[in-house]
Amino acid sequence: MSVLLYLIPIALFLGLVGLGGFIWALKSGQYEDLDGEALRILDDDDDKPLTD
C-alpha cells in the first residue's frame, strides 16, 4: 500500500509532462499542414530526365 504513495505522484508527473509536450507541439505548429506532409512522400524526384 505504501508503494502507491510513490506511484501515484510519478504517474501524475508523467501525465503532466505528456500533456505539456502535446501543448508545446500544438503551439509550435507541428500539426499545421498534415496533408502536405503526407503527400510529400508520393512526390517522385526520379522522374527527371537524366543528362549525360
N, C-alpha and C positions, 0 to 999 in steps of 0.2 A: 504494500500500500504506500510505503514511503517513496517508492520509485515514481509514483505519479506526481510527486512534488517536483521531480526533475523533468519528467517527460512532458507535462502539460505546458510549462513555460517554454521549453525548447520547441514544441510544436507550434505554439503561438508565435514565437520569434521567427521561425522558418516560414510560416504563413504570411507574416508581415513583410518579410524580405521578398517573397514571391510577388506579393501584391505591389510592393514598391517597384520591383523590376518591371512589372506589367505596366504600371502607370508611367514609368520612365520611357518605356518603349512607345506608348501612345503619344506622349508629349514630344518625343524626338522624331516622330514621323515614320516610324518603322512600318506602319500599316497604311500608308498613304496610297500607293499605286500597286495594288495586288495583281491586277490584270496585266499590267505592263511587264512586271517581273515574271509572271507565269508564261507569257508569250515569248519572252526573250530566248528561252531555251530552244524554241522552234525555229528561230532565225538561223539559217544555214549560211555561213560565210564562205563555204567551199564552192558555191555556185559561180564565183567569179572566174572568168576565163584565165587560163594560165598563159603567161607571156614568157617565151623562151628567147 
